[in-house]
Amino acid sequence: MIALFGCEAYLYLQFAEVLRPSSAFVELGFALGTKMKVTIIVQKGLTSPYMLRGFGAVAARLKFLEEARIYTEVESPDEAASLIASNGRELLGLT
């Protein structure tokens, strides 16, 4: 959590099913709660954690979540890496 304090953006990546509670969700909640720019990439076909189901639609309607973006159609970690490399800071909302 100390590392997140003062960050401009948070990137959540998920390429496997989450089978038990994870500190990544605490970090994601912290990022959202502090109105950090949040980008979420979940591999296509995975079951999204409950807190992310319908997240994109909710984020679009809530002014304080305007900085959140979610991508759920990414096929592989390589595709996510390419997306990040191609779009850089813009993907994270930092431009």
Long-range contacts (C-beta under 8 A, 24 or more apart in sequence): 1-26, 1-27, 1-30, 4-30, 4-31, 4-36, 7-31, 7-36, 8-36, 8-37, 8-92, 8-94, 9-36, 9-37, 9-38, 9-39, 9-92, 9-93, 9-94, 10-36, 10-37, 10-38, 10-39, 11-38, 11-39, 11-41, 11-84, 11-92, 12-38, 12-39, 12-40, 12-41, 13-41, 13-77, 13-80, 14-40, 14-41, 14-42, 14-43, 14-46, 14-48, 14-49, 15-43, 15-46, 15-76, 15-77, 15-80, 16-43, 16-46, 17-46, 17-47, 18-49, 25-49, 25-51, 32-65, 32-68, 35-64, 35-67, 36-67, 37-67, 37-68, 37-92, 37-93, 37-94, 38-67, 38-68, 38-69, 39-68, 39-69, 39-70, 39-71, 39-91, 39-92, 39-93, 40-68, 40-69, 40-70, 40-71, 41-70, 41-71, 41-74, 41-80, 41-83, 42-70, 42-71, 42-72, 42-74, 43-74, 43-75, 43-76, 43-77, 43-80, 44-72, 44-73, 44-74, 44-75, 48-72, 67-93, 69-93
